[in-house]
Amino acid sequence: MVRAAAVRTVAGDVPAEGLGVCDAHDHLFFGSPRLPGQELRSLSAARAELVAFAAQGGAAVVQWTPYGLGRRAADLPPLSRETGVRIVAATGLHQAVHYDDATLAGLRGRLADVFVAELTEGIGASGVRAGLIKVAGGFHALDAHARWTMSAAAEAHRATGASIAVHLELGTGALDVLDLLCGELGVPPQRVILGHLNRSPDVTVHRQAAASGCYLAFDGPSRAHHATDWRMPDAVRALAEAGHGDRLLLGGDTTTAAARSVDGGPGMPYLLRRVRPRLAAELGEELVRRILTDNPGRALAVQWSGP
């Protein structure tokens, strides 16, 4: 069965033009053994963060938290209803360092099936369907785990139409990812979102990636350990001037409790409170409006196939 193109939110499918101002990469809940003591687990803090985001004009958040990292899928629809913010959940799998051996072993031979089930039937027993697939590359390379997860993501894309979002480690490996996903595995570039490009401000690589037709996400502003963030406006402007303004996305990528605005960090509101006017001064209000509204809708809206 093929449906009209729509963005799959935790409360149901919506037209691309109905998504509104969107934080295209963030986390309401997240927990990894690689980041002990920094988990995003508080339901009340997640609610408060969404309220703060909405107060700045935010209308939608895409949670890139994949399989096994504390998505709390059942809590997402009530949060969406209570705050009025649309939420898109993810299936997929992160880098191997975020999982124990038993978890990864239990997914061997069935990873694509898990992705498809979470996109079409629901995450676990929650009945909440994911709206995109999130996978990850390595630092300037793709190891066997990345190739396994991206191959499964491509298979799930072919079965459902879902877009694939890719964590680029420190912003590197964009062209290798495109060679694999779009070259070897045949995923249309317009169904691929490359994340964290602000962390490696290589304008030439950015332009080469954008020329493929994929989406480029600049996410996670104002991280103390990302010395390249101050160059993000220049990188975005260079892409826009090269004619790629319709391929750009913006996100907050809040991954720790301390980074939430309600706990004293920049959090989700920072994207609209500070990043939006900063980019508007460089690019103009209209282009920034399209980057925050039109582009996420087009990047995520697909003609869903399957059950």
Rosetta blueprint (number, residue, H / E / L):
1 M L
2 V E
3 R L
4 A L
5 A L
6 A E
7 V E
8 R E
9 T E
10 V L
11 A L
12 G E
13 D E
14 V E
15 P L
16 A H
17 E H
18 G H
19 L L
20 G L
21 V L
22 C E
23 D E
24 A E
25 H E
26 D E
27 H L
28 L L
29 F L
30 F E
31 G L
32 S L
33 P L
34 R L
35 L L
36 P L
37 G L
38 Q L
39 E L
40 L E
41 R L
42 S L
43 L H
44 S H
45 A H
46 A H
47 R H
48 A H
49 E H
50 L H
51 V H
52 A H
53 F H
54 A H
55 A H
56 Q L
57 G L
58 G L
59 A L
60 A E
61 V E
62 V E
63 Q E
64 W L
65 T L
66 P L
67 Y L
68 G L
69 L L
70 G L
71 R L
72 R L
73 A H
74 A H
75 D H
76 L H
77 P H
78 P H
79 L H
80 S H
81 R H
82 E H
83 T H
84 G L
85 V L
86 R E
87 I E
88 V E
89 A L
90 A E
91 T E
92 G E
93 L L
94 H L
95 Q L
96 A H
97 V H
98 H H
99 Y L
100 D L
101 D H
102 A H
103 T H
104 L H
105 A H
106 G H
107 L H
108 R L
109 G L
110 R L
111 L H
112 A H
113 D H
114 V H
115 F H
116 V H
117 A H
118 E H
119 L H
120 T H
121 E L
122 G L
123 I L
124 G L
125 A L
126 S L
127 G L
128 V L
129 R L
130 A L
131 G L
132 L E
133 I E
134 K E
135 V E
136 A E
137 G L
138 G E
139 F L
140 H L
141 A E
142 L L
143 D L
144 A H
145 H H
146 A H
147 R H
148 W H
149 T H
150 M H
151 S H
152 A H
153 A H
154 A H
155 E H
156 A H
157 H H
158 R H
159 A H
160 T H
161 G L
162 A L
163 S L
164 I E
165 A E
166 V E
167 H E
168 L L
169 E H
170 L H
171 G H
172 T L
173 G L
174 A H
175 L H
176 D H
177 V H
178 L H
179 D H
180 L H
181 L H
182 C H
183 G H
184 E H
185 L L
186 G L
187 V L
188 P L
189 P H
190 Q H
191 R H
192 V E
193 I E
194 L E
195 G E
196 H L
197 L H
198 N H
199 R H
200 S L
201 P L
202 D L
203 V H
204 T H
205 V H
206 H H
207 R H
208 Q H
209 A H
210 A H
211 A H
212 S L
213 G L
214 C L
215 Y E
216 L E
217 A E
218 F E
219 D E
220 G L
221 P L
222 S L
223 R L
224 A L
225 H L
226 H L
227 A L
228 T L
229 D H
230 W H
231 R H
232 M H
233 P H
234 D H
235 A H
236 V H
237 R H
238 A H
239 L H
240 A H
241 E H
242 A H
243 G H
244 H H
245 G H
246 D H
247 R H
248 L E
249 L E
250 L E
251 G E
252 G L
253 D L
254 T L
255 T L
256 T L
257 A H
258 A H
259 A H
260 R L
261 S H
262 V H
263 D H
264 G L
265 G L
266 P L
267 G L
268 M L
269 P H
270 Y H
271 L H
272 L H
273 R H
274 R H
275 V H
276 R H
277 P H
278 R H
279 L H
280 A H
281 A H
282 E H
283 L H
284 G L
285 E H
286 E H
287 L H
288 V H
289 R H
290 R H
291 I H
292 L H
293 T L
294 D H
295 N H
296 P H
297 G H
298 R H
299 A H
300 L H
301 A L
302 V E
303 Q L
304 W L
305 S E
306 G L
307 P L
